[in-house]
Amino acid sequence: MTMTNSNTEADLLCGIRPLLEAIEAGKELDKIYIQKNLQGALFKELWGVIKEHKLPYTVVPKTRLDKFTRKNHQGVIATISVVQSVDLKEVVQATWEKGEDPLIVILDRVSDVRNLGAIARTADAVGAHALVTTMRNSAAFNMDAMKASAGALNHLPVCKESNLNETVTWLQMSGIRVVSCSEKTNQLSYDTDLTGPLALIMGSEDKGVAPERIKASDEVVKLPMLGKVGSLNVSVAAGAVLYEIVRQRNL
């Protein structure tokens, strides 16, 4: 995930000691940005806590941090999540117990907060049971994402996974088919059985679904492109496929 100007001062936590206190208090953080070559005893303590809790982080130059706050950030800035993540296994189990077929939407490195919010809004509208993202290389769950979701992120369970490959394997072992949406196939979504327990993977804006996820998927589908443009915005594509899933489920 890249830090963008959509991260307001209210979304940011600056300084090593405030960050340590936030982690100790159990506050959920989207991403920690660490200044390159940062040293010192207090940072060493923070680094140990980051590794212990397996928190998502990225190393950036000081100039990048300076662009987003005038505060004394001490070489460390964290983005605060506006949603609390939940355990995917618990969501799936609860869905089975209700007698429903799980519908999971997986975002593979989608990095734009507006796309994140728009997909969350559609996922909630079609009755998806969870939105899955990666801990690293994904859009921030900040106020801009919340606004783009029209409040859907207040209701839709969000699961932040450290390893999507393991997540895909677990879903398949749990009886949930995994379908990737990619233009690198000849199979149309309209010609594919999308009923039953399903997890839909939508890929990043620039690279799409990762090759290893495509290879592991039970199906790979695409939308028909009849004009001269070769691809759709990821949130638009997600909406089209999700409503095809709804259509098939209600036949």
C-alpha positions in Angstrom: 0.0 0.0 0.0 1.2 3.5 -0.8 0.6 6.4 1.5 -1.5 9.0 -0.3 -2.9 12.4 0.5 -6.2 10.8 1.4 -4.6 10.0 4.7 -5.6 13.0 6.8 -4.0 14.1 10.1 -6.9 12.4 11.9 -6.0 9.1 10.3 -2.4 9.2 11.4 -0.5 8.3 14.6 2.9 9.9 14.8 5.9 9.1 17.0 7.4 6.0 18.5 6.1 6.2 22.0 2.4 7.0 20.9 2.6 4.0 18.6 3.9 1.7 21.3 1.1 2.8 23.6 -1.5 2.3 20.8 -0.3 -1.2 20.2 -0.3 -2.0 23.9 -3.9 -0.7 24.1 -5.0 -3.0 21.2 -5.7 -0.2 18.7 -5.9 -1.6 15.2 -3.5 -0.2 12.7 -3.6 -0.4 9.0 0.1 0.1 8.2 3.2 1.4 9.9 5.5 3.5 7.9 9.1 3.5 9.1 11.8 5.9 8.0 14.7 4.3 6.2 17.8 3.6 8.4 16.0 4.6 11.6 18.0 3.6 14.7 17.9 4.1 18.5 17.0 2.2 21.6 13.3 3.3 21.5 13.0 2.3 17.9 14.6 -1.1 18.7 11.8 -1.6 21.2 9.2 -0.7 18.7 10.7 -2.9 16.1 10.6 -5.9 18.4 6.9 -5.2 19.1 6.1 -4.9 15.4 7.7 -8.3 14.7 6.1 -9.9 17.7 2.6 -8.9 16.7 3.3 -9.4 13.0 2.1 -5.9 12.2 2.1 -4.6 8.6 4.9 -2.1 7.9 6.8 -0.6 5.1 10.1 1.4 5.0 10.1 4.8 3.3 12.4 7.8 2.9 12.0 10.6 5.5 10.8 13.0 2.7 7.7 10.8 2.3 6.8 11.0 5.9 7.3 14.8 6.0 4.7 15.2 3.2 1.9 13.9 5.4 2.4 15.7 8.7 4.2 18.7 10.2 4.3 16.9 13.6 7.5 15.5 15.0 7.0 11.9 13.7 10.3 10.6 15.0 10.6 8.6 11.8 7.4 6.6 12.4 3.8 7.1 11.2 1.0 4.7 11.4 -2.4 4.8 9.7 -5.3 4.1 12.0 -8.0 1.7 10.8 -11.6 2.8 11.0 -12.8 -0.8 11.0 -11.9 -3.7 13.2 -10.9 -6.9 11.4 -12.5 -10.2 12.3 -11.4 -13.8 11.9 -12.3 -15.2 8.5 -12.7 -18.7 9.9 -15.3 -17.5 12.4 -17.2 -15.7 9.7 -17.3 -18.8 7.5 -18.4 -21.0 10.4 -21.2 -18.6 11.4 -22.4 -18.5 7.8 -22.5 -22.3 7.6 -24.4 -22.4 10.9 -27.0 -20.1 9.5 -27.5 -22.5 6.6 -26.2 -20.1 4.0 -23.7 -20.5 1.2 -20.7 -18.3 2.0 -19.9 -15.5 -0.5 -16.5 -14.0 0.2 -14.9 -11.1 -1.7 -11.1 -11.2 -1.7 -9.1 -8.1 -2.8 -5.6 -9.0 -4.0 -3.4 -5.9 -3.4 -6.1 -3.4 -4.4 -4.5 -0.2 -3.3 -6.9 2.7 -4.0 -9.1 3.6 -1.1 -12.0 4.6 -3.4 -12.0 1.3 -5.1 -11.8 -0.4 -1.8 -14.8 1.5 -0.5 -16.8 1.1 -3.7 -16.3 -2.7 -3.7 -17.2 -2.9 -0.1 -20.5 -1.0 -0.9 -21.4 -3.4 -3.7 -20.3 -6.5 -1.6 -22.6 -5.4 1.2 -25.4 -4.7 -1.3 -25.3 -8.3 -2.7 -25.1 -9.8 0.7 -21.5 -10.9 0.8 -20.4 -12.3 4.1 -16.9 -10.9 4.3 -14.4 -8.7 2.6 -10.8 -10.1 2.7 -7.7 -8.0 2.1 -4.0 -8.4 2.7 -2.2 -6.9 5.6 0.4 -5.5 3.3 0.1 -3.8 -0.1 -3.5 -3.0 0.3 -5.6 0.2 0.6 -6.0 1.8 3.9 -9.2 1.5 5.9 -9.4 5.2 6.5 -12.2 7.8 6.4 -12.0 8.1 2.6 -12.6 4.4 2.3 -15.5 4.6 4.7 -17.1 7.5 2.7 -16.6 5.6 -0.6 -18.4 2.6 0.9 -21.3 4.8 1.9 -21.1 3.3 5.4 -21.0 -0.3 4.2 -17.7 -0.8 6.1 -19.6 -0.3 9.3 -21.6 -3.5 8.6 -19.5 -5.8 6.3 -17.1 -8.0 8.1 -13.5 -7.3 7.1 -10.8 -9.9 7.4 -7.1 -8.9 7.0 -5.0 -11.9 6.0 -1.2 -12.2 6.2 -0.9 -14.8 3.4 -3.6 -15.0 0.7 -2.2 -18.2 -0.7 -2.8 -19.9 2.6 -6.3 -18.2 2.8 -7.2 -19.6 -0.6 -6.1 -23.1 0.3 -8.1 -23.0 3.6 -11.2 -21.8 1.8 -11.0 -24.6 -0.7 -10.5 -27.2 2.0 -13.6 -25.7 3.7 -15.7 -26.5 0.6 -15.7 -23.0 -0.9 -14.8 -22.6 -4.6 -12.3 -19.9 -5.4 -12.9 -17.9 -8.6 -10.5 -15.2 -9.9 -11.5 -12.4 -12.2 -8.9 -11.8 -14.9 -8.7 -10.9 -18.5 -6.1 -13.6 -18.9 -8.7 -16.2 -19.8 -11.3 -17.0 -22.4 -14.0 -18.1 -20.0 -16.8 -15.6 -19.4 -18.4 -15.1 -16.1 -21.9 -15.5 -17.7 -20.9 -19.0 -18.9 -19.6 -20.2 -15.6 -21.5 -21.8 -12.7 -21.2 -19.2 -9.9 -23.7 -20.8 -7.5 -22.9 -22.4 -4.2 -20.2 -21.5 -1.7 -17.9 -19.0 -3.4 -14.9 -16.7 -2.9 -14.3 -14.1 -5.7 -10.8 -12.7 -6.1 -10.4 -9.2 -7.6 -6.9 -8.1 -8.4 -4.9 -4.9 -8.1 -5.5 -1.9 -10.4 -2.2 -2.3 -12.3 -1.3 -6.0 -12.1 -4.5 -7.8 -11.5 -4.8 -11.1 -9.6 -1.4 -12.5 -8.7 -0.3 -15.5 -10.9 -0.1 -17.9 -8.0 -3.6 -17.0 -7.0 -4.9 -17.5 -10.6 -3.1 -20.9 -10.7 -4.7 -22.0 -7.4 -8.2 -20.9 -8.4 -10.9 -23.3 -9.2 -12.1 -21.1 -12.0 -10.8 -18.0 -13.8 -13.4 -15.8 -15.5 -13.6 -12.5 -17.3 -16.2 -10.0 -18.4 -16.9 -9.5 -22.2 -15.2 -6.4 -23.6 -17.0 -5.5 -26.8 -15.4 -2.0 -27.3 -11.9 -0.8 -27.8 -11.0 -0.5 -24.1 -9.2 -3.6 -22.8 -10.2 -3.6 -19.2 -12.5 -2.1 -16.5 -11.9 -0.4 -13.3 -11.6 -3.0 -10.6 -14.7 -1.8 -8.6 -16.8 -1.7 -11.8 -15.7 -5.3 -12.7 -16.3 -6.5 -9.1 -19.9 -5.1 -9.3 -20.6 -6.8 -12.6 -19.4 -10.2 -11.4 -21.0 -10.0 -8.0 -24.4 -9.2 -9.6 -24.0 -12.1 -12.0 -23.4 -14.3 -8.9 -26.7 -12.9 -7.4 -28.5 -13.5 -10.6 -27.4 -17.1 -10.8 -28.2 -17.7 -7.1 -31.8 -16.5 -7.6 -32.6 -18.5 -10.7 
